[in-house]
Amino acid sequence: MNRQQRRAEKKQAGGGTSQDLSLAAQRLFETAIQQQMAGRPDEAERLLRQVLARHPRHAASLHILGVMAQHSGHDDMAFELIRKAIASDPGNASSHSNLGNLLVQKGRLDEAVAAHRRSLALEPNAPVALNNLANALKAQQRLAEAIETYRAAIDLQPNEPQVHYNLAIALLASGDMEAGWEEHEARWRTRQFIGDRRDFHQPQWLGEAAEGRTLLIHAEQGLGDTLHFCRYACLAAAHGLRVILEVQRPLVRLLRGLSGVDQTLAKGEVLPEFDLHCPMLSMPLALGTTIATIPGEVPYLHADEARAADWRARLAELGPRGPRVGLVWAGNPRKNLAGAAAIDRRRSIAPDRLAPLFEVSGPRFFSLQKDGPAAPEHFALTDFMGEMEDFADTAALIANLDLVVSVDTSVAHLAAAMGKPVWLLDRFDPCWRWLTGRRDSPWYPTLRLYRQPQPGDWEPVLAEVARDLRAFTSHH
């Protein structure tokens, strides 16, 4: 919940929504709001439940508890509480908007848009409600409408960084990268990223001529983002900079082979001297990347030749040579981040649903799933992932595969960056980088997209992949 939403709740709490609370309950409620504003949600929840024990239909308490449950990842509880709040006080705009947010996470997008519009009908031109409506429109892939709605919210509240960041994602997804990268810098002022901002004395490189100077490019966000954007280190080196790359520890050995990089080290290690720095996802802005100038050449990542040769020998011992297909069905759940966890639930597939692929005769399947739910034991799936210490080891195995079929996670980026054929199983509301209305990717020329036709609908995706896998096998 951002500051504006907290202010809205505080206004609601003191603005005629007490529903004839007893004096003792009103004091409990006011104290609960103070505890919530002070960042003590457990104490706030305890007090709000005391209010509801005395006044079970108190809409404000129900609503606030619902929002708190949503932010802690308890969506079903949140849904029930906010529904009760609306039943008790149908005229509260904020409750309808938060219901819309929950409906987005459940993939019920038409209902979500309708809930947000009800909220705006009750409180027109509310910036938070406009932002929430735009999020739902973006999830529906109605990007032009989403962008217009984000801009309406920004007109009303120009300095809210989250809306600028949301607008950036919609612009990038629409292919307007010039405007998108500019807006994307707002991420460093959002609650999600402000704690990760690096405050170096050295200035941030903005693409100016700096031949001979040393540039630190530091990773941000997830492993997949680093695998995706590390290509920009090569471009910086081509501009005459000496490049130091700081990345997540599981990527260090792999990225030490990146062309043009002088030094690669893990986050937390002592940094050498440098003149300039740049967050990795600010490199496209520095180098003026547009949809037409995306640096899509692959491979830019390579497996260690000796390790790849070892795996070549081991796989040869497995028997007759059919097409070797790597599988990934789940991402990192990131349960400590409710929003990221909700996205992971939408992008991941229960492994038993991969059964149509195993009905295709000929391929030998290899697990590339490091963690997450185990595949059914009856699947003919070879699993060496317990031997993988980091991504350099995984790359050596992938070097000996013919195809990788993966949900949207870091292994898909790794295989595509190596130039391997990758079939990406994508959710209905995709990551911005996969754009819209495309089966290919300008970022990775060997990647093919298979996208859900409706939220949560994996059946036609897997049927199409199985069909194409039969053709792939017959031509192998």
URMO-V580818 format. One record per pair of residues at least 12 apart in sequence whose C-alpha atoms are under 8 Angstrom apart, sorted by the first residue. I is the first residue (numbers start at 0). J is the second residue. D is the distance in whole Angstrom. If there is no record, write none. Layout:
# URMO-V580818
i,j,d
I,J,D
I,J,D
This chain:
# URMO-V580818
i,j,d
0,66,8
0,70,8
1,190,8
3,127,8
4,127,7
5,36,7
7,93,8
8,63,7
9,32,7
11,59,7
12,28,8
12,29,7
12,32,8
12,59,7
16,58,7
16,59,7
17,57,7
17,59,8
18,57,7
20,54,7
24,49,8
24,50,5
24,53,7
25,50,8
27,46,6
27,47,7
27,49,8
27,50,7
28,46,7
28,47,6
28,50,6
28,60,7
30,43,8
30,46,8
31,43,4
31,44,7
31,46,5
31,47,6
40,67,8
44,64,7
47,60,6
47,64,7
48,60,8
56,83,8
56,84,7
56,87,6
57,84,7
57,87,7
58,83,7
58,84,4
58,85,7
58,87,6
58,88,6
59,84,7
60,84,8
61,80,5
61,81,6
61,83,7
61,84,5
62,80,6
62,81,5
62,84,5
62,94,6
64,77,7
64,80,7
65,77,4
65,78,7
65,79,8
65,80,5
65,81,5
66,81,8
66,97,7
69,101,7
69,337,8
70,337,6
70,338,8
71,336,8
71,337,6
72,334,8
72,336,8
72,337,5
72,338,8
72,340,8
72,341,8
74,101,7
77,101,8
78,98,7
78,101,7
81,94,6
81,97,8
81,98,6
82,98,7
90,121,7
91,118,8
91,121,7
92,117,7
92,118,4
92,119,7
92,121,6
92,122,6
93,118,7
93,128,8
94,118,8
95,114,5
95,115,6
95,117,7
95,118,5
96,114,6
96,115,5
96,117,8
96,118,5
96,128,6
96,131,7
96,132,8
98,111,7
98,114,7
99,111,4
99,112,7
99,113,8
99,114,5
99,115,6
99,131,8
99,132,8
99,135,8
100,131,7
100,135,8
103,135,6
103,138,7
104,341,6
104,342,8
106,454,5
106,455,7
107,454,8
108,135,6
108,138,7
108,139,7
111,132,8
111,135,6
112,132,6
112,135,6
112,136,7
115,128,6
115,129,8
115,131,7
115,132,5
116,132,7
124,152,8
124,155,8
125,152,8
126,151,8
126,152,5
126,153,7
126,155,6
126,156,7
127,152,7
129,148,6
129,149,7
129,151,7
129,152,6
130,148,7
130,149,6
130,152,6
130,162,6
132,145,8
132,148,7
133,145,4
133,146,7
133,148,5
133,149,6
134,165,8
137,169,7
137,428,8
138,427,8
138,428,5
139,428,7
140,428,7
140,435,7
142,169,6
142,170,8
142,172,8
142,173,7
143,173,8
145,169,7
146,166,6
146,169,6
146,170,7
149,162,6
149,163,8
149,165,8
149,166,6
150,166,8
160,185,5
160,186,7
160,188,6
160,189,6
161,185,7
161,186,7
161,188,8
161,189,6
163,182,6
163,183,7
163,185,6
163,186,8
164,182,6
164,183,5
164,184,8
164,185,6
164,186,5
164,189,8
166,179,8
166,182,7
167,179,4
167,180,7
167,181,8
167,182,5
167,183,5
168,183,7
168,431,6
169,431,7
171,431,6
171,432,7
171,434,8
172,430,8
172,431,4
172,432,6
172,433,7
172,434,5
172,435,7
173,431,8
173,434,6
173,435,7
174,289,8
174,290,6
174,434,7
175,289,7
175,290,7
176,288,7
176,289,5
176,290,6
177,284,8
177,287,7
177,288,7
177,289,6
180,281,7
180,283,7
180,284,5
181,284,7
184,281,7
195,219,8
199,276,8
201,273,8
201,274,6
201,275,5
201,276,7
202,274,8
202,275,5
202,276,6
203,275,6
203,276,5
203,277,5
204,275,6
204,276,6
204,277,6
204,285,7
205,277,8
205,284,7
205,285,5
205,286,8
206,284,8
206,285,4
206,286,6
207,285,8
208,238,8
209,238,8
209,239,7
209,240,6
210,238,7
210,239,4
210,240,5
211,239,6
211,240,5
211,241,6
212,239,8
212,240,5
212,241,6
212,273,8
212,274,6
212,275,8
213,240,6
213,241,5
213,242,6
213,243,7
213,272,8
213,273,5
213,274,5
213,275,6
214,240,6
214,241,6
214,242,5
214,243,6
214,273,6
214,274,6
214,275,5
214,276,5
214,277,7
215,242,6
215,243,5
215,244,6
215,245,7
215,273,6
215,274,8
215,275,6
215,276,4
215,277,6
216,232,7
216,242,7
216,243,6
216,244,5
216,245,6
216,276,6
216,277,5
216,278,6
216,279,6
217,244,6
217,245,5
217,246,6
217,276,8
217,277,7
217,278,5
217,279,6
218,244,8
218,245,6
218,246,5
218,247,7
218,278,6
218,279,5
218,280,8
219,278,7
219,279,6
219,280,7
222,247,7
222,250,8
222,409,6
223,408,6
223,409,4
223,410,7
223,412,6
223,413,8
224,280,8
224,409,8
225,246,7
225,279,7
226,409,7
226,412,6
226,413,6
226,416,7
227,412,6
227,416,7
228,279,6
228,280,7
228,282,8
229,279,7
230,294,8
230,299,7
231,279,8
231,282,6
231,283,8
232,244,8
232,259,7
232,260,7
233,257,7
233,258,6
233,259,5
233,260,7
236,259,5
236,260,7
237,259,7
241,260,7
241,261,6
242,259,7
242,260,5
242,261,5
242,262,7
243,260,6
243,261,6
243,262,5
243,263,6
243,264,8
244,260,7
244,262,6
244,263,5
244,264,6
245,263,6
245,264,5
245,265,6
245,266,6
246,263,7
246,264,6
246,265,5
246,266,6
247,265,6
247,266,6
248,264,8
248,265,5
248,266,7
249,388,8
249,389,5
249,390,6
250,389,7
250,390,6
250,391,7
251,263,6
251,264,6
251,265,6
252,389,8
252,390,8
252,391,6
253,300,8
253,301,8
253,302,7
253,390,6
253,391,5
253,394,8
254,300,7
256,300,7
256,301,7
257,299,7
257,300,6
257,301,8
258,299,8
290,441,8
293,441,7
293,442,6
294,442,7
295,441,6
295,442,5
295,443,6
295,444,7
296,442,8
296,443,7
296,444,8
297,415,8
297,416,6
297,417,6
297,418,5
297,443,7
297,444,8
298,415,8
298,416,5
298,417,4
298,418,5
299,416,6
299,417,6
299,418,8
300,413,8
300,416,6
300,417,5
301,394,7
301,417,6
302,391,7
302,394,5
302,395,5
302,398,7
303,391,7
303,394,8
303,395,6
304,395,8
306,392,7
306,395,6
307,394,8
307,395,4
307,396,6
307,398,6
307,399,7
310,395,7
310,396,6
310,399,7
311,399,6
321,361,6
321,362,5
321,363,6
321,472,8
321,475,8
322,361,7
322,362,5
322,363,6
322,400,8
322,401,6
322,402,8
322,472,6
322,475,7
323,362,6
323,363,5
323,364,6
323,365,7
323,399,8
323,400,5
323,401,5
323,402,7
324,362,7
324,363,6
324,364,5
324,365,6
324,400,6
324,401,6
324,402,5
324,403,6
324,404,7
325,364,6
325,365,5
325,366,6
325,367,6
325,397,8
325,400,7
325,402,6
325,403,5
325,404,6
325,405,8
326,364,7
326,365,6
326,366,5
326,367,5
326,368,7
326,403,6
326,404,5
326,405,6
327,366,7
327,367,5
327,368,5
327,404,7
327,405,4
327,406,6
327,410,8
328,347,6
328,348,5
328,349,7
328,350,6
328,368,7
328,405,6
328,406,6
329,343,8
329,346,7
329,347,4
329,348,6
329,349,8
329,368,7
329,371,6
329,372,8
329,406,7
329,408,8
330,343,6
330,346,7
330,347,6
330,371,7
330,406,7
330,407,7
330,408,5
330,409,8
331,343,7
331,370,8
331,371,8
331,408,8
332,344,7
345,426,6
345,455,7
346,406,6
346,407,6
346,425,7
346,426,5
347,406,6
347,407,8
348,406,8
348,457,8
349,372,7
350,372,7
350,373,7
350,374,5
350,375,7
351,374,6
351,375,6
353,461,7
354,378,8
355,461,7
355,462,7
355,465,6
356,461,7
356,464,7
356,465,5
356,468,8
357,378,7
357,379,7
359,465,7
359,468,7
359,469,6
360,469,8
361,472,6
362,472,7
363,379,8
363,380,7
363,381,8
364,379,7
364,380,5
364,381,6
365,380,5
365,381,5
365,382,6
365,383,8
366,380,6
366,381,6
366,382,5
366,383,7
366,384,7
367,382,8
367,384,6
367,393,8
367,410,7
368,384,7
369,384,6
369,385,7
394,413,7
394,414,7
397,414,7
398,417,8
398,419,8
401,419,7
401,420,7
402,419,6
402,420,5
402,421,6
402,422,8
403,419,7
403,420,6
403,421,5
403,422,6
404,421,6
404,422,5
404,423,6
404,424,7
405,421,7
405,422,6
405,423,5
405,424,6
406,423,6
406,424,5
406,425,6
407,423,6
407,424,7
407,425,6
411,423,7
415,443,6
415,444,8
415,445,6
415,446,6
416,443,7
418,443,8
418,444,8
418,445,6
419,445,6
420,445,5
420,446,6
420,447,8
421,445,6
421,446,5
421,447,6
422,446,6
422,447,5
422,448,6
422,449,7
423,446,7
423,447,6
423,448,5
423,449,6
424,448,6
424,449,5
424,450,6
424,451,8
424,460,7
425,448,7
425,449,6
425,450,5
425,451,6
426,450,6
426,451,5
426,454,7
426,455,7
427,450,6
427,451,5
427,452,6
427,453,6
427,454,5
427,455,7
428,454,7
449,463,8
449,464,8
